[in-house]
Amino acid sequence: MPFRDVIEITAQGGKGGDGAMSFMRLKYIPKGGPDGGHGGDGGGVWLEAIDDVTSLDRLVTRQVYKAGVGQQGEGRNRAGHGGADVTIPVPVGTVASDADSGEVLADLVEVGQRELVAAGGVGGRGNSAFANSYRRAPRFAEYGTPGEKRRLRLELRTIADVGLVGYPNAGKSSLLAAVSNARPKVAAYPFTTLSPNLGVVERDHQRLTIADVPGIIEDAHLGRGLGFEFLRHIARTRLLAFVVDLADDPVVHLEALRGELEAYDPDLLERPAVVVLNKLDLVGAGEAEAGAELLADFGLPTFAVSAAMGEGLDTLVEALFQLVPEAPRVSGPMPVRRVVAPEPLRVTRDASGLGWVVHGREVEALVARFDPTNRDAVAYLQRHFVSLGVSKQLAKAGATTGDEVVIGDAVFDYFDEAAVEAEARAAEEAERAEDEAAERRWSDEGTAGDEGAAGEEASPGDTASEARDDGGPRGAC
């Protein structure tokens, strides 16, 4: 299988379990109240750095990694089980980034380091969580949230103490095989090395890792040859070793190699470096000394060796142990705080022009966790609509009672409480005013009737009953 140092996979966090809607029913407690348990959280997808692999070849056969889903809550306040996590083993030096946004999610630089790349969903609350003094028997529960889904770009950047940099056929693979336990492919033609090789050199309980990357040619930083694909591996090394063929012009080659590194990443030239004049067995000792003098202006330690004959290798290895900087102390991965910019609440007309659409990440996520057909759940959401400013924004936009309002995947009927209350107050005031007017009218009529009755005198021939009939209302009212 070919060497793979860049690969794309999909990571899917598990969905959170739904909360339960349940009421306690026991023999002597017929109405024990709500006891629905919470749903379990969904599992997450993790990356873990291990040291027994040197490429991403293992991940080629699988493109999607899904974590377990959380279980639904149950009665008697029993919470659902959480979903199982999925751990993906990757080589040390792997950088994981979001393939869509480019955000770096994890940089695994030491063995055993774990990073979460796709979080699981949160479990929903059971109906017992919504009970309070005025909502004694809530008949609704909360849905679990979906897990994160990401397209990940995994990029391997080999971590080594020393990086061998040179043109094709400069003898880098032969040098690595001569000083370490690595057995790279060695041949008498260019581009023998098609993928990075790692070798380990041990001395007095000390360990040195050397990386051999494919040969760099002119304009490698622009994508020519194989160097562009593997220059990223040099960025992880702490000491650069420029391998130059003594049979060629060492000054021209060294300047070209440094120029390619500077074009790719100028910071690479700030790192400690040495020059290795290889193939000493093909030239005389005088030419090696002359080549070292020509390279003196670069200010880099220079060593003449023969990888094929083993000359000068002990001196070179001793110098590498002394010159390589100490490894930086890794105190552990710093937590990455992902700041999500709040999305302002917006209200727009729908396509038909008759209803309204409410846009907003927070309110849409809230509505997605409840059943919009449940009257109790809608009543609970109504309180949040007021606190989040949804009702105010709809009234400001011109919504009237009875209009359809779409929030996410749910459809509601708009009810303008303020307008209804104002209308009710106006009707009450009008009724009160009418009652007061009627009372005044009856009072005026009663006063006039009393005055007319007092001014009349009964005639001598009238009986007492006739006098009473002439002065009072007739008939029963």
C-alpha positions in Angstrom: 0.0 0.0 0.0 1.4 3.4 -0.9 2.5 5.9 1.8 -0.3 8.2 2.9 0.4 11.3 4.9 -2.9 13.2 4.0 -6.3 11.7 4.1 -9.9 12.8 4.6 -12.5 11.1 6.8 -15.9 11.9 8.2 -16.5 11.9 12.0 -20.0 11.7 13.3 -20.8 12.2 17.0 -23.7 10.2 18.5 -27.1 11.7 19.0 -28.2 12.4 22.6 -31.0 10.3 23.9 -34.5 11.8 24.4 -35.9 12.5 27.8 -38.8 10.4 29.1 -42.3 11.5 29.8 -43.5 9.4 32.7 -45.6 9.6 35.9 -45.1 7.6 39.0 -47.8 5.0 39.4 -47.6 2.8 42.6 -50.1 0.8 44.5 -50.6 3.3 47.3 -49.4 6.4 45.3 -51.9 6.6 42.3 -50.7 10.1 41.4 -47.1 10.3 42.4 -46.1 13.1 40.0 -43.7 13.2 37.0 -40.7 10.9 37.1 -39.3 10.8 33.6 -35.5 10.4 33.4 -33.0 12.2 31.3 -31.6 10.8 28.0 -27.9 9.7 27.8 -25.3 11.9 26.1 -24.1 10.7 22.7 -20.6 9.4 22.2 -17.7 11.4 20.7 -15.1 10.7 18.1 -11.5 11.0 19.4 -8.0 10.9 17.9 -5.2 9.2 19.9 -1.6 9.4 19.0 0.4 6.1 19.0 4.0 5.3 18.1 3.7 2.0 16.3 2.5 3.5 13.0 4.3 5.9 10.7 1.6 6.7 8.1 -2.2 7.0 7.8 -2.5 3.8 5.7 -4.7 2.1 8.2 -7.5 4.7 7.7 -7.8 4.3 4.0 -10.2 1.4 4.1 -12.8 3.3 6.3 -14.1 6.7 5.5 -16.8 7.3 8.1 -16.5 6.9 11.9 -19.7 7.1 13.9 -20.0 7.1 17.7 -22.7 5.5 19.7 -26.1 7.2 20.3 -27.4 7.9 23.8 -30.2 5.8 25.2 -33.6 7.2 26.0 -34.6 8.0 29.6 -37.0 5.9 31.5 -39.5 6.2 34.2 -38.7 6.4 38.0 -36.0 9.0 37.1 -33.8 6.5 35.4 -31.3 8.1 33.0 -30.4 6.5 29.7 -26.9 5.1 29.0 -24.4 7.3 27.2 -23.3 6.4 23.7 -19.9 4.7 23.3 -16.9 6.8 22.2 -14.9 5.9 19.0 -11.1 6.3 19.2 -9.1 6.5 16.0 -5.4 5.7 16.4 -3.1 8.0 14.4 0.6 8.5 14.2 2.3 11.0 16.4 2.6 14.3 14.5 -0.9 14.2 13.0 -2.7 17.5 12.6 -6.5 17.3 12.3 -8.4 20.2 10.7 -11.9 20.8 9.5 -11.9 20.1 5.7 -14.6 22.8 5.1 -13.5 25.7 7.3 -9.8 24.9 7.7 -10.0 25.2 11.5 -7.3 23.2 13.3 -9.0 20.9 15.7 -6.1 18.8 17.1 -2.3 18.7 16.9 -1.1 15.4 18.3 2.6 15.8 19.3 3.1 13.1 22.0 2.3 9.5 22.5 -1.0 8.9 24.3 -2.4 12.4 23.6 -6.2 12.4 22.9 -8.2 15.1 21.2 -12.0 15.3 20.7 -12.8 16.1 17.0 -16.6 15.4 16.9 -18.6 15.9 20.1 -21.6 13.8 20.9 -25.1 15.3 21.4 -26.5 16.3 24.7 -29.3 14.1 26.2 -32.7 15.6 26.6 -34.3 16.2 30.0 -37.2 14.2 31.2 -40.5 15.7 32.3 -39.5 15.6 35.9 -37.1 18.5 35.2 -39.9 20.8 34.1 -42.1 20.4 37.2 -42.5 23.4 39.5 -45.0 25.1 41.7 -47.3 26.2 38.8 -46.6 23.3 36.4 -47.3 20.3 38.6 -47.8 17.7 35.8 -45.8 18.6 32.7 -46.8 16.3 29.9 -43.7 16.9 27.7 -40.0 16.1 27.6 -37.0 17.3 25.8 -35.4 15.7 22.7 -31.7 15.0 22.6 -29.5 17.1 20.3 -27.7 15.6 17.3 -23.9 15.1 17.5 -21.3 17.0 15.5 -20.5 15.9 12.0 -17.2 17.0 10.5 -15.2 16.3 7.4 -11.7 15.9 8.8 -8.4 16.4 7.0 -5.7 14.4 8.7 -2.2 15.6 7.8 0.9 13.7 9.1 3.9 15.8 9.9 6.7 13.5 10.9 8.2 14.4 14.3 12.0 13.8 14.3 15.1 15.2 15.9 17.1 15.5 12.7 15.8 16.0 9.2 17.9 15.0 6.2 17.5 17.6 3.4 19.1 17.2 0.0 18.7 16.7 -3.8 17.7 13.3 -5.2 20.6 10.8 -5.3 22.6 12.8 -2.8 22.9 9.7 -0.6 20.4 10.5 2.1 18.9 7.0 2.3 22.4 5.5 2.3 23.4 7.8 5.1 20.2 6.9 7.1 20.9 3.2 6.7 24.5 3.6 7.7 23.9 5.5 11.0 20.5 4.0 12.2 18.4 0.9 12.3 16.4 2.0 9.3 16.5 0.0 6.0 15.2 2.3 3.3 15.4 1.5 -0.4 18.8 2.4 -1.8 19.5 2.5 -5.6 21.7 4.2 -8.1 18.9 6.4 -9.6 17.1 9.6 -8.4 13.9 9.6 -6.4 14.5 6.2 -4.8 12.8 7.6 -1.6 9.1 8.1 -2.3 8.0 8.5 1.3 9.6 9.7 4.5 11.7 7.1 6.4 12.5 7.2 10.1 15.6 5.8 11.7 16.7 5.6 15.4 20.2 6.1 16.6 21.0 5.0 20.2 24.0 5.9 22.3 24.6 5.7 26.0 20.9 5.4 26.8 20.2 8.4 24.5 18.0 8.2 21.5 18.0 10.2 18.3 15.3 10.1 15.6 16.4 10.9 12.0 13.9 11.5 9.2 14.8 11.1 5.5 12.3 12.9 3.2 12.1 12.5 -0.6 14.6 14.5 -2.6 14.0 18.2 -3.2 14.4 19.7 -6.6 14.3 23.3 -7.9 10.9 25.0 -7.4 9.8 22.2 -5.1 7.8 24.8 -3.1 5.7 25.4 -6.2 4.8 21.8 -6.5 7.5 20.4 -8.7 8.8 16.9 -8.0 8.0 15.2 -4.7 9.4 17.7 -2.4 6.3 19.9 -2.1 4.3 17.0 -0.7 6.8 16.2 2.0 8.3 19.6 2.9 5.8 19.6 5.8 7.7 16.8 7.5 10.8 19.0 7.7 8.8 21.6 9.7 8.7 19.2 12.7 12.4 18.5 12.9 14.6 20.3 15.5 17.9 20.0 13.5 18.4 20.2 9.8 21.1 18.3 8.0 21.8 19.4 4.5 23.2 16.4 2.6 25.3 17.6 -0.4 27.1 15.4 -3.0 30.8 16.3 -3.0 31.0 15.4 -6.7 28.7 18.3 -7.5 29.0 22.0 -6.8 28.3 22.0 -3.0 27.8 25.8 -2.8 25.2 26.0 -5.6 23.3 23.0 -4.1 23.3 24.3 -0.6 22.1 27.8 -1.7 19.4 26.1 -3.7 18.2 23.9 -0.8 18.1 26.9 1.6 16.2 28.9 -1.0 13.5 26.2 -1.3 13.1 26.0 2.4 12.9 29.8 2.7 10.2 29.9 0.0 8.2 27.2 1.8 8.7 28.5 5.3 11.2 31.3 6.2 11.3 30.1 9.8 13.0 26.9 8.8 16.3 28.8 8.2 16.3 30.0 11.8 16.7 26.4 13.1 20.0 24.8 13.9 21.6 23.1 10.9 24.7 21.2 9.7 26.1 20.4 6.3 27.0 16.8 5.4 29.4 16.4 2.5 28.6 12.9 1.3 30.4 10.5 -1.0 33.9 11.2 0.3 35.0 7.9 -1.3 34.4 9.3 -4.8 36.7 12.4 -4.4 40.1 13.1 -2.8 40.7 14.4 0.7 41.8 17.7 -0.9 38.5 18.2 -2.6 36.6 17.6 0.6 38.7 20.2 2.4 38.2 22.7 -0.4 34.5 22.1 -0.4 34.4 22.7 3.4 36.2 26.0 2.9 33.8 27.1 0.3 30.9 26.5 2.6 32.5 28.4 5.5 30.6 31.6 4.6 27.3 29.9 5.6 28.5 29.6 9.2 27.3 26.0 9.5 29.2 23.1 11.0 30.4 20.9 8.1 31.2 17.2 8.1 32.7 15.1 5.3 31.5 11.5 5.3 31.2 8.4 3.1 27.9 6.6 3.8 29.0 3.7 1.5 32.4 3.2 3.3 31.4 4.3 6.8 34.1 7.1 6.9 33.4 10.0 9.3 30.1 8.6 10.5 31.1 8.4 14.2 32.1 12.0 14.2 28.9 13.0 12.5 26.7 11.1 15.0 28.5 12.5 17.9 28.0 16.0 16.6 24.3 15.4 16.0 23.8 14.3 19.6 25.5 17.5 20.8 23.9 20.0 18.4 20.3 18.8 18.4 18.3 21.2 20.7 16.5 19.8 23.7 12.9 18.7 23.0 10.4 21.3 24.2 8.5 20.4 27.3 5.0 19.4 26.5 2.7 20.1 29.4 -0.4 18.7 27.7 -2.7 20.0 25.1 -4.2 23.4 25.8 -8.0 23.4 25.7 -9.3 25.0 22.5 -12.2 27.3 23.2 -14.4 27.5 20.2 -16.2 30.8 20.2 -19.4 30.8 18.2 -20.5 34.3 17.2 -24.1 34.9 18.3 -26.5 35.1 15.4 -28.8 38.1 15.7 -32.5 37.3 15.7 -34.2 38.1 12.4 -37.8 38.1 11.2 -38.7 37.9 7.5 -41.7 37.2 5.4 -42.2 33.6 4.1 -42.3 32.8 0.4 -46.1 33.1 0.3 -46.1 36.6 1.9 -48.7 35.5 4.4 -46.6 34.1 7.2 -43.3 34.9 9.0 -40.0 33.1 9.4 -37.8 33.6 12.5 -34.1 33.1 12.0 -31.7 32.6 14.9 -29.3 29.9 16.0 -30.4 29.9 19.7 -34.2 30.0 19.1 -34.0 27.3 16.4 -32.0 25.0 18.6 -34.5 25.5 21.4 -37.5 24.7 19.2 -35.8 21.6 17.8 -35.7 20.1 21.3 -39.5 20.0 21.8 -42.5 18.6 20.1 -44.3 21.5 18.4 -47.6 19.6 18.4 -47.7 19.3 22.2 -49.7 22.0 23.8 -47.8 21.9 27.1 -44.5 22.1 25.3 -45.7 25.1 23.2 -46.8 26.9 26.4 -43.3 26.3 27.8 -41.7 27.6 24.6 -44.0 30.7 24.7 -42.2 31.9 27.9 -38.8 31.6 26.1 -40.1 33.4 23.0 -40.9 36.4 25.2 -37.5 36.3 27.0 -35.6 35.9 23.7 -37.4 38.8 22.1 -39.2 36.7 19.5 -42.6 38.1 20.3 -41.3 41.6 20.3 -39.6 41.2 16.9 -42.8 39.7 15.4 -44.9 42.6 16.7 -42.4 45.1 15.4 -42.5 43.4 12.0 -46.3 43.7 11.8 -47.5 40.2 12.7 -51.1 39.9 13.7 -52.9 37.3 15.7 -53.5 34.1 13.7 -50.4 34.5 11.3 -48.3 31.5 10.8 -44.7 31.7 12.2 -42.0 29.2 11.1 -39.1 28.6 13.4 -36.8 25.9 12.1 -39.0 22.9 11.1 -41.9 23.9 13.4 -44.9 26.0 12.5 -46.8 28.1 15.2 -49.8 30.4 15.2 -48.9 33.9 16.3 -50.8 35.2 19.3 -50.3 38.9 20.1 -50.9 38.9 23.9 -50.2 42.6 24.1 -52.8 43.4 21.4 -55.4 41.1 22.9 -54.8 42.6 26.4 -55.1 46.1 25.0 -58.3 45.1 23.1 -59.7 43.6 26.3 -58.9 46.7 28.3 -60.5 48.9 25.7 -63.7 46.7 25.6 -63.8 46.8 29.4 -63.4 50.5 29.5 -66.1 50.9 26.9 -68.5 48.6 28.8 -67.7 50.5 32.0 -68.5 53.8 30.3 -71.7 52.4 28.9 -72.7 51.2 32.4 -72.0 54.5 33.9 -74.0 56.3 31.2 -77.0 53.9 31.7 -76.8 54.5 35.4 -76.9 58.2 35.0 -79.8 57.9 32.6 -81.8 55.8 35.0 -80.9 58.1 37.8 -82.1 61.2 35.8 -85.4 59.4 34.8 -86.0 58.3 38.4 -85.6 61.9 39.7 -88.0 63.3 37.1 -90.6 60.7 37.9 -90.4 61.4 41.6 -90.9 65.2 41.0 -94.0 64.6 38.8 -95.6 62.3 41.3 -95.1 64.7 44.1 -96.8 67.6 42.1 -100.0 65.6 41.4 -102.9 65.6 43.8 -105.5 62.9 44.0 -109.1 64.0 43.1 -111.8 63.6 45.8 -113.7 60.9 43.9 -110.6 58.6 43.3 -110.1 55.6 45.5 -106.7 54.8 47.1 -106.0 52.0 44.7 -106.7 54.2 41.7 -104.4 56.9 43.0 -101.6 54.4 43.4 -102.1 53.1 39.8 -101.8 56.5 38.3 -98.4 57.2 40.0 -96.3 53.9 39.6 -95.0 51.8 36.6 -97.5 49.5 35.0 -96.9 45.9 34.7 -94.1 43.8 36.0 -90.7 44.5 34.5 
